[in-house]
Structures are given as C-alpha cells and as structure tokens.
Amino acid sequence: MSAIIYLKVSREKSLLRKHPWVFSKAINKIKGNPMLGDTVDICDHKGNWLARGAYSPESQIRIRVWTFDQSEEIDQEFFRKKLLNAQKRRDWFIEQGQLTGYRLIAGESDGLPGITIDKYDNFIVCQLLSAGADFHRYTLVECLKSLYPDCHIYERSDVDVRKKEGLEPVTGWLTAPHTTTQTVIEEYGIKIHVDVAQGHKTGFYLDQRESRVTAGRYAKGKSVLNCFSYTGTFSLHCAANQAKEVINVDVSEQALDIAKQNLALNQLDDANVSFIKEDVFKLLRRFRAEKRTFDMIILDPPKFVESKAQLTGACRGYKDINMLAMQLLNPNGTLLTFSCSGLMEASLFQKVVADAALDAKRNTYFVERLHQAPDHPVSSNYPEGYYLKGLVCQVE
C-alpha cells in the first residue's frame, strides 16, 4: 500500500490548479515510510485525495505528481500512454519540418516530471533528473523498446540537478551497446552531426530549431557574426540562405571542428564561412577596438542563471554582451539575442536588452519574439516550462 502524504491547511491550492510539484514546507505529516522514488498518495489536511506522485526525501520539491486521477496506477501502461500521447502531439510539425531529431518528452510539460527524452534518427536519449524518473528507468525503457523497436537507447543523466534528488550521475547504454554514439539528423532540409554521448545536453540543442530557421530568413546578403556558435547550426541556415559572410565563434575547438563537418555535410560553400576559437566577450571588445562591424549578430550564450541569487549578476552579463553586439552592428543591423535561463523572465530580458541599447547609444526596435521549439511545449498548468526567450532587434 502506498504511503500517504498529508498537506498543511490551505497548501493544496497549487494541486487543485494541477501544478505538479509539492514542496517540503507544504507537508504536515507522512503515513508510512516512503523511500526514494516511491509512489505516494497526496491528501489535503482533511484526508481528501488530491494526487499521486513520486517521493524525493532530499529535494525541496518533495513530491512530483504523476497523476491527478485516483484510478490511474503508475505502471508500464501509464508510461506507454504518456509516450504515445506525446508522440501524437508532435507528429504534425515533425512531418511539416521533415524532422529526424526532436524532443519526445519535455518533463512536467508532457506529464512525466523529471524525464527528458530526445529522439535523434535511430537513437533515443533519456535524461532522468528526478527520483521518480530514476525509479522507473527500466519500465520506461521497456516502453520505448516496444514503441521504437529499431532505436538504440542511451542515457545522459549527467546533470548536476540530480544531486538535489540524492542521485548520482548516470550515463551509458540502456539497450545493447551500439558501435557508435554518432548520427546525423535533419531539420528543414539541413543535416546536422549529433553525438549523443559527447554533445551538450542530450547531444544537441533541439529547442532552437525554429530560431535557426528565422536566422536564415534575416541573413540573405548580410555579414553575420554567430557568437557561442557551438556546432554552427545557426550558421548553416544563414549560409544556406546566401549570407554574404558568416563567422562562427566558440571557445571549443571540438565544437568548431564539428561545425566545419556540418558545413561540408550540407555541401555549402565554405569560401565565406570562417571559424574563430576565442572567448566571445574578449573577441567582441577586440572587434570594437578595431572598429569591425557586421550586418547581423547572433547571441545564443549558455545559461547565465542557475539560481535566484545569480540573477543580478546574470543581468549584468546579458546587458554587457548585448551592448557590445549593438556597438558592432552597422546602421539598421539585425541582432538575434537569446536567454535560455528559466529564471530570466521574458519581460526582464527585454528590459536588460533595452538597457543595453541605451548604453550602446543605439535606437533599437524589437521586431520579433522567439521561443523554444514546439516539441518543447509549455503546459498551462506548468508555466515553469517556458525558459527560452529570444528577440529579433533592428538596431539603427
């Protein structure tokens, strides 16, 4: 029999709105002795049943809800249904973009808290970040094997957030080892190398797919500086759309090498595409001193904010780098700027970019707002699922 968690008075309000988290401070008492990842029932202070979720004794998020349906058991059929429904919701734009790489499960937003599943051609990568996700690892794998029998399944649970759940990092094959961890995916006609073992996140940044297409639309005939370029995928769309010049900048030699391979893979002319291994902040300051300018700059930096305590410092970082970029743009230049920090709200990010424009002494217009791709949905019950913000700016 499942343990029962009783909440304090009036602490059920978020669950009644179907939000999937219960924090430790909301709990009044526990009936039973639940262990890490065990399924527990959640009741209000009067004993009325509210939800069923996974227990995590070390995390501030003490319970992550699996279901608000009392008749629903957390078994193999539960996970199978979640996977099938998630795939069905994605089929339309997978077909539209002829995608062979996409996010199948986006955690809480797809009703599977702490679970990320990405599909890269015939590879599936699982990232299990919560106690409940870890507990049900092999049930999940059996479902995936049944639904995607031709796929090799790899785990990339190597994220620091697992420590908050009392879990160690885990990586490796969840099916029989394959001869390689590398594959090629395709999005909107562009081919991209992915290494599911060595690449960032689960191997690649699927969430920027539509933003890459947007970058291509703005790039024709322009000189483009692609900052934090990683494997150069923004640049592929720019080059494919006849950009005059494209420069990729990243601190990783390995990432730039893959960017060069991606260029060749797509049979794009490399005469006007170059690669610089350098710290972006330092390079932008050097370009400013040299009075170097561009028609278009892409800023897609790594996450600057891991906690609320870091938010003020992150704002300074975002402001500084956007100011530098604006100072390097030709009149009526285009800036595509992003924040992937969930704690950086869209309104705050826009304010930071506006402040950067003041410091740069440039009139700036927000002409388009960008966000994470549709395979990274935001559930109406889980607004925290919205994390990737982008602005297309016209800079006079």
C-alpha positions as CSV (number, residue, x, y, z in Angstrom):
1,M,0.0,0.0,0.0
2,S,1.3,3.5,-0.9
3,A,2.4,5.9,1.8
4,I,0.1,8.9,2.3
5,I,1.3,12.5,2.4
6,Y,-1.0,14.9,4.3
7,L,-0.6,18.6,3.5
8,K,-0.8,21.6,5.8
9,V,-4.0,23.7,5.9
10,S,-4.5,25.6,2.6
11,R,-1.4,24.1,0.9
12,E,-3.5,22.1,-1.6
13,K,-4.2,25.2,-3.8
14,S,-1.5,24.5,-6.4
15,L,-2.5,20.9,-6.7
16,L,-6.1,22.0,-7.4
17,R,-4.7,24.0,-10.2
18,K,-2.9,20.8,-11.4
19,H,0.6,22.1,-10.8
20,P,2.8,19.0,-10.5
21,W,5.0,20.0,-7.5
22,V,4.7,19.6,-3.7
23,F,7.4,21.4,-1.7
24,S,8.7,20.1,1.6
25,K,7.3,23.0,3.6
26,A,3.7,22.2,2.4
27,I,3.8,18.8,4.1
28,N,2.2,18.2,7.5
29,K,2.6,14.5,8.1
30,I,3.5,11.2,6.4
31,K,1.7,8.0,6.9
32,G,4.1,5.1,6.1
33,N,7.8,5.1,5.2
34,P,8.3,6.1,1.6
35,M,11.7,5.6,0.1
36,L,13.5,7.5,-2.7
37,G,11.3,7.4,-5.9
38,D,8.4,5.6,-4.3
39,T,4.9,6.4,-5.4
40,V,2.8,8.2,-2.7
41,D,-0.7,9.4,-2.4
42,I,-1.3,13.1,-1.5
43,C,-4.2,14.3,0.6
44,D,-5.3,17.6,2.0
45,H,-5.3,18.2,5.8
46,K,-8.8,16.7,5.9
47,G,-7.8,13.5,4.2
48,N,-9.3,14.3,0.8
49,W,-7.3,12.6,-2.1
50,L,-5.6,15.1,-4.4
51,A,-2.9,13.4,-6.5
52,R,-0.3,10.6,-6.8
53,G,3.3,11.3,-7.2
54,A,7.0,10.3,-6.7
55,Y,8.6,10.9,-3.3
56,S,12.0,12.5,-3.0
57,P,13.2,12.8,0.6
58,E,16.2,15.0,-0.1
59,S,14.7,17.5,-2.5
60,Q,12.9,20.7,-1.7
61,I,10.4,19.5,-4.3
62,R,9.4,16.6,-2.1
63,I,6.8,15.2,-4.5
64,R,6.4,15.4,-8.3
65,V,3.0,14.5,-9.4
66,W,2.4,11.6,-11.8
67,T,-1.4,11.8,-12.0
68,F,-4.4,13.7,-10.7
69,D,-6.7,10.7,-11.5
70,Q,-7.2,8.4,-8.4
71,S,-8.0,5.4,-10.6
72,E,-4.7,5.7,-12.6
73,E,-1.9,3.4,-11.5
74,I,1.8,4.2,-12.1
75,D,2.7,1.2,-14.2
76,Q,4.0,0.3,-17.6
77,E,0.7,1.1,-19.3
78,F,0.8,4.6,-17.7
79,F,4.2,5.4,-19.2
80,R,3.2,3.8,-22.6
81,K,0.1,6.1,-22.8
82,K,2.2,9.2,-21.9
83,L,4.7,8.4,-24.7
84,L,2.0,7.7,-27.3
85,N,0.2,10.9,-26.5
86,A,3.4,12.9,-26.6
87,Q,4.3,11.5,-30.0
88,K,0.8,12.2,-31.3
89,R,1.0,15.8,-30.3
90,R,4.3,16.2,-32.2
91,D,3.5,14.3,-35.4
92,W,2.2,17.4,-37.3
93,F,5.3,19.5,-37.1
94,I,7.7,16.5,-37.4
95,E,6.1,15.9,-40.8
96,Q,6.0,19.6,-41.6
97,G,9.7,20.1,-41.0
98,Q,10.8,16.6,-42.2
99,L,12.5,16.3,-38.8
100,T,14.5,13.3,-37.8
101,G,15.5,14.9,-34.5
102,Y,13.0,16.1,-31.9
103,R,12.1,16.1,-28.2
104,L,9.6,13.4,-27.4
105,I,9.2,14.1,-23.7
106,A,9.7,17.5,-22.1
107,G,9.4,16.6,-18.4
108,E,6.5,18.1,-16.5
109,S,5.1,19.7,-19.6
110,D,4.4,16.2,-21.0
111,G,3.1,14.9,-17.7
112,L,6.3,13.0,-16.9
113,P,8.2,15.0,-14.2
114,G,12.0,15.0,-14.4
115,I,12.0,13.0,-17.6
116,T,13.5,14.3,-20.9
117,I,13.6,12.0,-23.9
118,D,15.0,13.1,-27.2
119,K,15.0,11.2,-30.5
120,Y,17.9,11.5,-32.9
121,D,17.2,9.4,-36.0
122,N,17.6,5.9,-34.7
123,F,18.9,6.9,-31.3
124,I,16.8,7.7,-28.2
125,V,18.4,9.6,-25.4
126,C,16.9,9.6,-21.9
127,Q,17.7,12.1,-19.2
128,L,16.3,11.2,-15.8
129,L,16.5,14.1,-13.4
130,S,14.1,13.2,-10.6
131,A,13.8,10.4,-8.0
132,G,10.6,9.1,-9.6
133,A,12.2,9.2,-13.1
134,D,15.2,7.2,-11.8
135,F,13.0,4.7,-10.0
136,H,11.0,3.9,-13.2
137,R,14.0,3.8,-15.5
138,Y,13.6,0.2,-16.7
139,T,9.8,0.4,-17.0
140,L,10.3,3.4,-19.3
141,V,13.0,1.6,-21.3
142,E,10.7,-1.3,-21.9
143,C,8.0,1.0,-23.2
144,L,10.5,2.8,-25.5
145,K,11.8,-0.6,-26.8
146,S,8.2,-1.6,-27.6
147,L,7.2,1.6,-29.3
148,Y,10.6,2.3,-31.1
149,P,12.0,-1.2,-31.7
150,D,14.6,-0.1,-34.2
151,C,16.2,2.5,-31.9
152,H,19.3,2.4,-29.7
153,I,18.6,3.9,-26.3
154,Y,21.3,5.9,-24.4
155,E,21.2,7.6,-21.0
156,R,22.5,11.1,-20.4
157,S,21.6,11.6,-16.7
158,D,24.8,13.6,-16.1
159,V,23.2,16.8,-14.9
160,D,24.0,18.5,-11.5
161,V,20.4,18.8,-10.6
162,R,20.3,15.0,-9.8
163,K,22.4,15.8,-6.7
164,K,19.4,17.7,-5.2
165,E,17.4,14.5,-5.6
166,G,20.1,12.4,-3.8
167,L,21.1,10.7,-7.1
168,E,24.5,10.1,-8.7
169,P,25.2,10.9,-12.4
170,V,24.5,8.0,-14.8
171,T,25.5,7.7,-18.5
172,G,25.6,4.7,-20.8
173,W,23.6,2.3,-23.0
174,L,20.1,1.2,-21.8
175,T,20.0,-1.2,-24.7
176,A,22.8,-3.4,-26.1
177,P,25.8,-1.2,-26.9
178,H,25.9,0.2,-30.4
179,T,29.0,0.6,-32.5
180,T,28.8,4.4,-32.4
181,T,27.2,7.2,-30.5
182,Q,27.2,9.5,-33.5
183,T,24.4,10.1,-36.0
184,V,23.0,12.7,-38.4
185,I,19.7,14.4,-38.0
186,E,17.8,16.6,-40.5
187,E,15.7,19.7,-39.8
188,Y,14.0,21.8,-42.6
189,G,16.5,20.4,-45.1
190,I,19.6,21.0,-43.1
191,K,21.7,18.0,-41.9
192,I,23.5,18.1,-38.5
193,H,26.0,15.8,-36.8
194,V,25.0,14.7,-33.3
195,D,27.0,12.7,-30.8
196,V,24.6,11.5,-28.1
197,A,27.4,10.7,-25.7
198,Q,29.6,13.8,-26.0
199,G,27.3,16.5,-27.3
200,H,25.8,19.2,-25.0
201,K,22.6,18.4,-23.1
202,T,21.4,15.1,-24.7
203,G,23.6,15.6,-27.7
204,F,22.2,18.8,-29.3
205,Y,20.1,22.0,-28.8
206,L,16.8,20.9,-30.4
207,D,15.0,23.8,-28.7
208,Q,16.5,26.4,-31.1
209,R,15.2,24.8,-34.3
210,E,12.7,27.4,-35.3
211,S,15.0,30.2,-34.3
212,R,17.7,28.8,-36.7
213,V,15.1,29.0,-39.5
214,T,14.4,32.6,-38.5
215,A,18.1,33.5,-38.6
216,G,18.2,32.2,-42.1
217,R,15.4,34.4,-43.2
218,Y,17.2,37.5,-42.0
219,A,20.7,36.5,-43.3
220,K,20.5,36.9,-47.1
221,G,23.3,39.2,-48.4
222,K,24.5,40.0,-44.8
223,S,27.7,39.7,-42.9
224,V,26.9,37.5,-39.9
225,L,28.7,37.0,-36.6
226,N,27.5,33.9,-34.9
227,C,28.6,34.1,-31.2
228,F,28.6,31.0,-29.0
229,S,28.2,29.1,-32.2
230,Y,28.7,25.5,-30.8
231,T,28.4,23.2,-33.9
232,G,27.5,26.1,-36.2
233,T,23.9,25.3,-36.8
234,F,22.6,28.9,-36.9
235,S,25.3,29.5,-39.5
236,L,24.2,26.6,-41.6
237,H,20.8,28.2,-42.1
238,C,22.5,31.6,-42.8
239,A,24.9,30.1,-45.3
240,A,22.0,28.2,-47.0
241,N,20.1,31.5,-47.3
242,Q,23.0,33.2,-49.1
243,A,24.6,35.2,-46.3
244,K,27.5,37.3,-47.7
245,E,29.8,36.2,-44.8
246,V,29.5,34.0,-41.7
247,I,31.9,33.9,-38.8
248,N,31.5,31.2,-36.1
249,V,32.9,32.0,-32.6
250,D,33.2,29.5,-29.8
251,V,35.8,28.6,-27.1
252,S,35.6,24.9,-28.0
253,E,37.9,23.6,-30.7
254,Q,35.9,20.3,-30.8
255,A,32.6,22.2,-31.4
256,L,34.2,24.2,-34.2
257,D,35.6,21.1,-35.9
258,I,32.0,19.6,-35.9
259,A,30.8,22.9,-37.3
260,K,33.2,22.5,-40.2
261,Q,31.9,19.0,-40.7
262,N,28.3,20.2,-40.7
263,L,29.2,22.8,-43.4
264,A,30.7,20.0,-45.6
265,L,27.8,17.6,-44.9
266,N,25.4,20.2,-46.3
267,Q,27.6,20.9,-49.3
268,L,27.6,24.6,-48.5
269,D,30.3,26.9,-50.0
270,D,32.9,27.4,-47.3
271,A,34.6,30.3,-49.0
272,N,32.8,32.9,-47.0
273,V,32.5,30.9,-43.7
274,S,35.1,31.2,-41.1
275,F,35.8,29.9,-37.5
276,I,37.4,31.6,-34.5
277,K,38.3,29.9,-31.3
278,E,38.0,32.6,-28.7
279,D,36.1,33.9,-25.7
280,V,33.1,35.8,-27.1
281,F,33.3,38.7,-24.6
282,K,37.0,39.3,-25.3
283,L,36.5,39.0,-29.1
284,L,33.6,41.5,-29.1
285,R,35.8,44.0,-27.2
286,R,38.7,43.4,-29.6
287,F,36.4,43.9,-32.7
288,R,35.1,47.1,-31.1
289,A,38.6,48.4,-30.7
290,E,39.3,47.5,-34.3
291,K,36.1,49.2,-35.4
292,R,35.0,46.0,-37.0
293,T,31.2,45.9,-37.9
294,F,28.6,43.4,-39.1
295,D,25.1,43.4,-40.6
296,M,23.8,40.7,-38.3
297,I,24.9,39.3,-34.9
298,I,23.5,36.2,-33.2
299,L,24.0,35.9,-29.4
300,D,23.0,32.5,-28.1
301,P,25.0,32.2,-24.8
302,P,24.9,29.3,-22.3
303,K,22.7,29.7,-19.2
304,F,23.9,32.6,-17.0
305,V,21.4,31.9,-14.2
306,E,21.3,28.7,-12.1
307,S,19.7,30.2,-9.0
308,K,17.8,33.4,-7.9
309,A,20.9,34.5,-6.1
310,Q,22.7,34.7,-9.5
311,L,20.0,36.7,-11.3
312,T,21.5,40.2,-10.7
313,G,24.9,39.1,-11.9
314,A,23.4,37.4,-14.9
315,C,21.5,40.6,-15.9
316,R,24.8,42.4,-15.9
317,G,26.3,39.7,-18.2
318,Y,23.4,39.8,-20.6
319,K,23.4,43.6,-20.7
320,D,27.2,43.8,-21.3
321,I,27.2,41.3,-24.2
322,N,24.2,42.9,-25.9
323,M,25.7,46.3,-25.6
324,L,28.9,45.1,-27.2
325,A,26.9,43.4,-30.0
326,M,24.9,46.6,-30.7
327,Q,28.1,48.7,-30.9
328,L,29.4,46.3,-33.6
329,L,26.3,46.4,-35.8
330,N,26.1,48.5,-38.9
331,P,23.1,51.0,-39.1
332,N,19.9,49.1,-39.4
333,G,21.7,45.9,-38.4
334,T,19.9,42.8,-37.0
335,L,20.6,41.3,-33.6
336,L,19.2,37.9,-32.6
337,T,19.6,37.6,-28.9
338,F,18.6,34.8,-26.5
339,S,18.4,33.7,-22.9
340,C,17.9,30.1,-22.0
341,S,17.7,30.8,-18.3
342,G,14.3,29.9,-16.9
343,L,14.7,32.3,-14.0
344,M,15.1,35.2,-16.5
345,E,11.6,36.2,-17.2
346,A,10.8,37.5,-20.7
347,S,9.9,41.0,-19.5
348,L,13.1,41.2,-17.6
349,F,15.2,40.0,-20.5
350,Q,13.6,42.7,-22.8
351,K,14.4,45.3,-20.2
352,V,18.0,44.2,-20.0
353,V,18.3,44.4,-23.8
354,A,16.6,47.8,-23.7
355,D,19.2,49.0,-21.1
356,A,22.0,47.6,-23.3
357,A,20.6,49.7,-26.2
358,L,20.8,52.9,-24.0
359,D,24.4,52.1,-23.0
360,A,25.3,51.4,-26.6
361,K,23.6,54.7,-27.7
362,R,21.7,52.9,-30.4
363,N,18.0,53.1,-31.2
364,T,16.7,49.6,-31.1
365,Y,13.4,48.1,-32.1
366,F,12.0,44.7,-31.1
367,V,10.6,43.3,-34.4
368,E,10.1,39.6,-33.5
369,R,9.9,37.5,-30.4
370,L,11.3,33.9,-30.5
371,H,10.9,31.0,-28.1
372,Q,11.6,27.3,-27.7
373,A,10.5,24.9,-30.5
374,P,7.0,23.3,-30.4
375,D,8.4,19.9,-29.2
376,H,9.3,21.8,-26.0
377,P,5.7,22.8,-25.1
378,V,4.6,24.7,-22.0
379,S,1.7,23.1,-20.2
380,S,-0.9,25.6,-19.0
381,N,-0.5,24.0,-15.5
382,Y,3.3,24.3,-15.5
383,P,4.4,27.8,-16.6
384,E,8.0,27.0,-15.5
385,G,8.3,25.0,-18.7
386,Y,8.8,28.3,-20.5
387,Y,12.5,29.0,-20.4
388,L,13.9,30.0,-23.9
389,K,13.4,33.7,-24.9
390,G,14.7,35.4,-28.0
391,L,14.4,38.8,-29.5
392,V,15.0,39.9,-33.1
393,C,16.2,43.5,-32.8
394,Q,16.6,46.1,-35.5
395,V,19.4,48.5,-34.5
396,E,19.8,51.9,-36.0
